[in-house]
Amino acid sequence: MKRLVIASLLASSLATPPAAALTIDPFLVFRDVARRPVKTALPREGALADEDYDPCDFGPLPKVLDLLEVVERSLCQDPQVRQAWAQAKYQAAVLGVRQGAYLPTLSATLNAGQQSNHARYAGKFSVLNSDSKPSIYSGGLKMTWVLTDFNMTRSNVRQARAMLEAANSAHDTAIQAAFLRATQAYFDALAAQAVLNATREVEKLARESLLVAEGRVKGGVSSLTDQLQASTAHAQAKLERVAAESDYQSALGNIAIAIGVRVGGALDLEKADALLHDTSFVKSADELIDEARSAHPRLLSLRSEVDAAEAGVSAMRAEGRPSVVLSAEAVRTSQENQLPSAGYQPTDINNRNSAIGVQINIPLFEGFSRSYKVQSAKSQVEAKEAEYAATEKQVMLEVWKGYQVLGAETQNLDTTQDLLGNARKSFEVARGRYKEGVGSIVELLNVQATLAKALQQRVKTLSNWHNARLKLAASVGKIDYWAISGLFEKGGRKRR
C-alpha cells in the first residue's frame, strides 16, 4: 500500500507542469497556516464560511469611525502581522521539505551530442584511414531512497513541526499586539476628543463668568479687578482649548496612518460615552494567571521552540548513526554512425545498463565534533527553557498588575463621576452667589478651576479604564474581537 501511494505521488508530480508543481501541497502542511494575514475577523452579513469573504476587503470609509472599523483596517495594514504570517508560511514549507525526506528521489538525465572523428595512418596502414560523424544520445533514470537513518528524518520532521507551531503562535502574538496598538490609538483619540470637549466647556464657562464680571463692573457693583481676573481665566481656558485641538488632530493622524488613509482628512469618532461596557471576562487573579499560562500565544510559541530544540538534540545524535540507502539506476545510450574499430564501416550501437544496490554509510570518526554538536544542541534546549521560565514570570506579573490596575480604575469611575457632579453644582452655586453680589470673583474662579480639574480627571479616568481593561486582556493573551464586541450590540455587530 505504501508503494502504491508513493507511486501515485511520483506520477502526479511528473504529470504536473513545473510552474504548477510549485503550488501543490501533497503533505497538507499549509493547511495548518492561516489563509490570510488577518485570521480573526467578524463575518460580513451573508457570509457563511471563511471562504465567502476577505476580511481586508473594505468599502468606503464610514462617516463615523467606530472602534471595530479602526481595528479591522489597522490589522490589515499592519506590516508586522504580514511578516509573522510570511514566517509561518516559511516554516510550513520547511516542514514539507523535511517530510519529503521520507520519499525516494528520482532524477532523469538526457544527453545529445554530435562528434566528428577523423583517423589518418601513415604508409601501408593508410587503408585504415576513416572518417565518421557519430551522433550520441543517452538517457538515464536514477532513484535513491533512504531506507533508515535511525530517526534522523523523524527528528527533523518533529523539529520543523514544532517550529511551525511556534511561528503560528508568533503570528497570534503579532495580531494581538497590532490589535492592542489599534485600540490604544483609538482610545487615545477618544481621550483627546474628550479633553477637547472639556476645554471647550471650560472656555464657555470662563466666557460666561467674564460676561458676568463685565456686567457687574459696568453696573458699578464690582471693581475692575474682578473683570481682569475673569479675563485672565478666560484667556487661560482659550490656550488650553487650542492645545487640546492640536493634540486631538495628532491623535487622528495616528489613526489615519494606522488604517491607511490620507493624513489630514476628515475623521469623526463615535462619542466616548458609548464606549463603557462590562468587564465580564475578568475572573479572579489566580484564574486569569492560570488561563494566561495555558493560552498566552507568547508562552505557546516558546513552548514550541523548546520542543523544537529537544528534537534538534535527537536529530544531532542521529546524524552520527549509520544510514541505509537503496539506489537504482537505468541508462540507455544510442550511438549512430559509430566506427566499431578501424577498418570497419560505421554502424549503430545501442547500450542498456541497469543497476540496483544498497549502500550503508557508517560514520566512524568525526574528530569528536559529534559530541560537541550534541552538547551545543542541549545548550539550546536549556536556553529556551530559561527563556520560557522568564517569560512565564513576566506574563504572570503583567496579569497581576493589570488586574490590580483595572480594579482601581473601575472604582475611580464612580468616584470621578461623583466628583464631577459635585463640582458642577458648586460652580452653579458660586456663579449664582456672584451674580447676587454675595460671593466674590475669587470664589467663582476657584470653583471654576475645580470644575475644570474635575472634567480632566473624569476624562483621564475613562481613558485609563479602557487602557487597563485592554492591557489586562492582552496580558492574559485573549485580546480579540470579543474584547470589543460589547461596544456595539449584544453578541457583537456584523461588518458592513
C-alpha positions in Angstrom: 0.0 0.0 0.0 2.8 2.4 0.9 4.5 1.7 -2.5 1.2 2.5 -4.3 0.8 5.8 -2.5 4.4 6.8 -3.3 4.0 5.7 -7.0 0.8 7.9 -7.2 2.6 10.9 -5.7 5.5 10.4 -8.2 3.2 10.1 -11.1 1.2 13.2 -10.2 4.4 15.2 -9.8 5.8 14.1 -13.2 2.5 14.9 -14.9 2.3 18.4 -13.4 3.9 21.3 -15.3 6.8 22.9 -13.5 5.0 26.1 -12.7 2.1 24.4 -11.2 4.3 21.9 -9.3 5.4 24.8 -7.1 1.9 25.2 -5.7 1.0 21.6 -4.8 0.9 20.6 -1.2 0.8 16.8 -1.0 1.7 16.8 2.7 -1.0 19.4 3.5 1.4 21.5 5.6 -0.1 24.8 4.6 -3.4 23.6 6.0 -2.0 24.5 9.4 -1.3 28.1 8.4 -3.8 30.9 8.3 -5.2 31.5 4.8 -4.8 35.3 5.3 -2.7 37.5 7.5 -5.7 38.5 9.5 -7.2 35.2 10.6 -9.7 36.5 13.1 -12.5 38.8 12.0 -16.2 39.3 12.4 -18.1 37.9 9.4 -19.8 40.2 7.0 -23.5 39.8 6.8 -24.5 36.9 4.5 -21.1 35.2 4.7 -21.5 31.6 5.6 -17.9 30.5 5.7 -14.4 31.9 5.8 -14.1 31.4 2.0 -17.1 33.7 1.4 -15.3 36.9 2.2 -12.0 38.7 2.5 -11.7 40.5 5.9 -9.4 43.1 4.3 -11.9 43.9 1.5 -13.3 47.2 2.8 -15.9 49.6 1.3 -15.8 53.4 1.5 -14.7 54.9 4.8 -17.8 55.4 7.0 -18.6 58.9 8.2 -18.2 58.0 11.8 -15.4 55.6 12.8 -16.1 53.1 15.5 -13.5 51.0 17.3 -14.2 47.8 15.3 -13.7 49.6 12.0 -10.4 51.1 13.1 -9.1 47.7 14.5 -10.0 45.8 11.3 -8.5 48.3 9.0 -5.4 48.6 11.1 -4.8 44.8 11.3 -5.0 44.6 7.5 -2.4 47.4 7.2 0.0 46.3 9.9 3.3 45.1 8.4 4.3 43.2 11.5 1.3 40.9 11.1 2.1 40.2 7.5 5.7 39.5 8.4 4.7 37.0 11.1 2.3 35.4 8.6 5.0 35.1 6.0 7.3 33.4 8.6 4.6 30.9 9.4 4.3 30.0 5.7 8.1 29.7 5.5 8.1 27.2 8.5 5.3 25.3 6.8 7.4 25.0 3.7 10.3 23.8 5.8 8.1 21.1 7.3 7.2 20.0 3.8 10.8 19.7 2.9 11.6 17.7 6.0 8.6 15.3 5.3 9.8 14.9 1.7 12.8 13.1 3.0 10.6 10.0 3.7 10.0 9.6 -0.1 12.5 8.5 -2.7 14.2 11.0 -5.0 14.0 10.4 -8.7 16.2 12.2 -11.3 16.5 11.9 -15.1 19.4 12.8 -17.3 19.2 13.3 -21.1 22.3 13.9 -23.3 22.6 14.5 -27.1 25.8 15.2 -28.9 27.4 15.2 -32.3 31.0 14.0 -32.9 33.4 14.4 -35.8 36.1 11.7 -36.0 39.0 11.6 -38.5 41.7 8.9 -38.3 44.8 9.1 -40.6 47.6 6.4 -40.7 51.0 6.6 -42.4 52.4 4.3 -45.0 50.9 0.9 -45.6 48.4 1.5 -42.8 46.7 4.2 -44.8 44.0 1.7 -45.6 42.8 2.1 -42.1 42.0 5.8 -42.6 38.5 6.6 -41.5 36.0 9.5 -41.2 32.8 9.4 -39.2 30.3 11.8 -37.6 28.6 9.7 -34.9 25.5 11.0 -33.0 25.4 10.1 -29.4 22.1 10.0 -27.4 21.8 8.9 -23.8 19.1 8.9 -21.2 19.2 7.7 -17.6 16.8 7.4 -14.6 18.2 7.2 -11.1 16.3 6.6 -7.9 17.6 6.8 -4.3 15.6 6.1 -1.2 16.8 6.3 2.4 15.5 3.2 4.0 16.6 4.1 7.5 18.6 6.8 9.1 17.9 5.8 12.7 15.3 8.5 13.4 17.2 11.5 11.9 14.4 12.3 9.5 11.7 11.8 12.1 13.6 14.1 14.5 13.9 16.7 11.7 10.2 16.5 11.0 9.3 16.8 14.7 11.6 19.9 14.9 10.1 21.5 11.8 6.5 20.8 13.1 7.4 22.4 16.5 8.8 25.5 14.7 5.7 25.8 12.6 3.6 25.8 15.8 5.9 28.4 17.2 5.5 30.5 14.1 1.7 30.2 14.3 1.8 31.3 17.9 4.1 34.2 17.0 1.5 35.1 14.3 -1.1 35.2 17.0 1.1 37.3 19.2 1.6 39.8 16.3 -2.1 40.0 15.7 -2.8 40.7 19.4 0.0 43.3 19.6 -1.4 45.0 16.5 -4.9 44.8 18.0 -3.7 46.4 21.2 -1.9 49.2 19.3 -5.0 50.0 17.3 -7.4 50.0 20.3 -4.9 52.2 22.3 -4.6 54.6 19.3 -8.4 54.8 19.2 -8.9 55.3 22.9 -6.1 57.9 22.9 -8.0 59.8 20.2 -11.2 59.5 22.2 -9.4 60.8 25.3 -8.1 63.7 23.2 -11.6 64.3 21.9 -13.0 64.3 25.4 -10.2 66.6 26.6 -11.1 69.0 23.8 -14.8 68.9 24.7 -13.9 69.6 28.3 -11.7 72.5 27.4 -14.4 73.9 25.2 -16.9 73.7 28.1 -14.4 75.3 30.5 -13.8 78.1 27.9 -17.5 78.6 27.6 -18.0 78.8 31.4 -15.0 81.2 31.6 -16.6 83.4 29.0 -19.9 83.4 30.9 -18.0 84.3 34.1 -16.2 87.1 32.2 -19.5 88.5 30.9 -21.0 88.4 34.4 -17.9 90.3 35.8 -18.1 92.9 33.0 -21.8 93.4 33.7 -21.1 94.0 37.4 -18.3 96.4 36.6 -20.5 98.4 34.3 -23.1 98.4 37.0 -20.7 99.8 39.4 -21.1 96.9 41.9 -17.6 95.4 41.3 -14.2 96.7 40.7 -12.2 96.4 37.5 -10.0 93.8 39.3 -12.9 91.3 39.0 -13.1 91.8 35.3 -9.3 91.4 34.8 -9.2 88.2 36.8 -12.1 86.8 34.9 -10.4 87.8 31.6 -7.2 86.2 32.6 -9.0 82.9 33.4 -10.8 83.1 30.1 -7.5 83.6 28.2 -6.0 80.6 30.0 -9.0 78.5 29.1 -8.6 79.5 25.5 -5.0 78.5 25.5 -5.8 75.1 26.9 -8.5 74.6 24.2 -6.1 75.4 21.4 -3.6 72.9 22.8 -6.3 70.3 23.1 -7.3 70.8 19.5 -3.7 70.2 18.4 -3.5 67.0 20.5 -6.8 65.8 19.0 -5.6 66.3 15.4 -2.3 64.5 16.2 -4.3 61.5 17.6 -6.5 61.5 14.5 -3.3 61.5 12.4 -2.1 58.3 14.2 -5.4 56.6 13.3 -5.3 57.7 9.7 -1.8 56.2 9.3 -2.8 53.0 11.1 -5.8 52.5 8.8 -4.1 53.5 5.6 -5.9 56.7 4.7 -4.7 60.2 3.9 -3.5 62.2 7.0 -5.4 65.4 7.4 -8.7 64.0 6.0 -11.9 64.4 7.9 -12.3 61.7 10.5 -15.1 61.6 13.0 -15.1 59.2 16.0 -18.1 58.0 17.9 -19.0 59.5 21.2 -16.8 58.4 24.1 -19.8 57.9 26.4 -21.0 55.0 24.2 -17.8 53.0 25.0 -18.4 52.0 28.6 -19.0 48.2 28.7 -18.8 45.5 31.2 -15.7 43.5 32.4 -17.4 40.1 32.5 -14.3 38.4 31.2 -12.5 39.4 34.4 -12.2 36.5 36.9 -10.1 36.1 40.0 -6.4 36.9 39.6 -5.5 33.2 40.1 -7.9 32.1 37.4 -6.5 34.7 35.0 -2.9 33.7 35.7 -3.8 30.0 35.0 -5.5 31.0 31.8 -2.5 33.0 30.7 -0.2 30.1 31.4 -2.2 27.8 29.1 -3.3 30.2 26.4 -0.9 33.1 26.0 0.5 33.0 22.5 3.9 34.1 23.6 4.2 31.2 26.0 2.8 28.8 23.4 5.4 30.0 20.9 8.3 29.5 23.4 6.9 26.1 24.5 7.0 25.0 20.8 10.6 26.4 20.5 11.6 24.3 23.5 10.1 21.2 21.8 12.0 22.1 18.6 15.2 22.4 20.4 14.7 19.0 22.0 14.0 17.5 18.6 17.2 19.1 17.4 19.2 17.2 20.0 17.7 13.9 18.7 18.5 14.9 15.1 22.1 15.8 16.0 22.6 12.4 17.6 21.0 10.6 14.7 23.4 12.3 12.2 26.2 10.3 13.8 24.5 7.0 13.2 24.6 4.8 10.1 22.2 5.2 7.2 20.9 2.7 4.7 20.1 3.9 1.1 18.5 2.0 -1.7 19.6 3.1 -5.1 18.6 2.0 -8.6 19.7 3.3 -12.0 18.8 2.6 -15.6 20.8 4.1 -18.5 20.4 3.8 -22.2 23.0 5.0 -24.8 22.5 5.2 -28.5 25.4 5.9 -30.9 24.6 6.3 -34.6 27.2 6.1 -37.3 29.9 5.0 -34.9 33.0 3.1 -36.1 33.3 -0.1 -34.0 37.0 -0.3 -34.8 39.5 0.8 -37.5 38.8 -0.8 -41.0 35.1 -1.4 -40.4 32.1 0.5 -41.7 30.2 2.8 -39.3 27.2 1.2 -37.6 24.7 2.0 -34.8 25.5 0.9 -31.3 22.8 0.6 -28.5 23.8 0.0 -24.9 21.5 -0.6 -21.9 22.8 -0.6 -18.4 20.9 -1.0 -15.1 22.0 -1.4 -11.5 20.3 -1.7 -8.1 22.0 -1.8 -4.8 22.0 -0.9 -1.1 24.5 1.5 0.3 25.4 1.6 4.0 27.1 4.8 5.3 28.8 4.4 8.6 30.4 7.4 10.3 33.5 6.1 12.0 35.3 9.2 13.3 34.4 12.9 13.0 37.1 14.4 15.1 34.9 14.4 18.3 32.7 17.1 16.6 29.5 15.0 17.1 29.8 15.2 20.8 30.3 18.9 20.7 27.3 19.3 18.4 25.1 17.4 20.7 26.2 19.5 23.7 25.6 22.6 21.7 22.0 21.4 20.9 21.5 20.6 24.6 22.6 24.1 25.5 19.9 25.5 23.1 17.3 23.5 25.0 18.5 24.9 28.3 18.4 28.4 26.9 14.9 28.1 25.5 13.7 26.6 28.8 15.2 29.5 30.7 13.6 32.0 28.2 10.2 30.3 28.7 10.5 30.4 32.5 11.4 34.1 32.4 8.6 34.9 30.0 6.1 33.0 32.2 7.1 35.0 35.2 6.7 38.2 33.2 3.3 37.2 32.0 2.2 36.3 35.5 3.4 39.7 36.8 1.6 41.5 33.9 -1.6 39.7 34.7 -1.4 40.5 38.4 -0.5 44.2 37.8 -3.2 44.6 35.1 -5.8 43.0 37.5 -5.0 45.5 40.3 -4.9 48.5 37.9 -8.3 47.6 36.4 -9.8 47.2 39.9 -8.5 50.6 40.9 -9.7 52.3 37.7 -13.1 50.7 38.0 -13.5 52.2 41.4 -12.2 55.6 40.2 -15.0 55.7 37.6 -17.7 56.1 40.2 -15.5 58.5 42.3 -14.8 60.8 39.4 -18.4 60.8 38.4 -19.5 61.9 41.8 -16.6 64.5 41.9 -17.7 65.9 38.6 -21.3 66.2 39.7 -20.4 68.0 42.9 -18.1 70.3 41.0 -20.9 71.3 38.6 -23.3 72.0 41.5 -20.6 74.1 43.3 -20.0 76.1 40.2 -23.7 76.9 39.7 -24.0 77.9 43.4 -20.8 80.1 43.2 -21.9 81.8 40.0 -25.4 82.5 41.4 -23.8 83.9 44.6 -21.6 86.2 42.5 -24.4 87.4 40.4 -26.4 88.3 43.5 -23.4 90.1 44.9 -22.9 87.7 47.8 -19.9 85.8 46.5 -16.5 87.1 45.3 -14.8 86.7 41.9 -12.1 84.7 43.7 -14.6 82.2 44.9 -16.1 81.9 41.5 -12.8 81.4 39.7 -11.6 78.9 42.3 -14.8 76.8 41.9 -14.4 77.2 38.1 -10.9 75.8 38.3 -12.1 73.0 40.4 -14.7 72.1 37.8 -12.1 72.2 35.0 -9.9 69.8 37.0 -12.8 67.5 37.7 -13.6 67.4 34.0 -10.0 66.5 33.2 -9.9 63.8 35.9 -13.1 62.3 34.6 -11.6 62.1 31.1 -8.3 60.7 32.3 -10.1 58.0 34.4 -12.2 56.9 31.4 -9.1 56.7 29.2 -7.2 54.8 32.0 -10.1 52.4 32.5 -10.3 51.5 28.8 -6.5 51.0 28.6 -6.4 49.0 31.8 -9.1 46.7 30.5 -7.4 46.1 27.2 -4.0 45.6 28.8 -5.4 43.0 31.2 -6.9 41.2 28.2 -3.6 41.4 26.4 -1.7 40.1 29.4 -3.9 37.1 29.6 -3.4 36.6 25.8 -7.1 36.9 24.9 -7.4 40.3 23.3 -9.5 39.8 20.3 -12.8 40.9 18.6 -14.7 39.6 21.5 -13.0 42.1 23.7 -14.8 45.0 21.9 -17.9 43.2 20.6 -19.9 44.5 23.6 -19.3 48.1 22.3 -21.9 47.6 19.6 -24.8 45.2 20.3 -25.2 42.1 22.3 -23.1 39.3 20.7 -21.2 41.8 18.6 -22.0 43.6 15.4 -21.5 42.3 11.9 -19.3 44.0 9.4 -20.9 46.3 6.9 
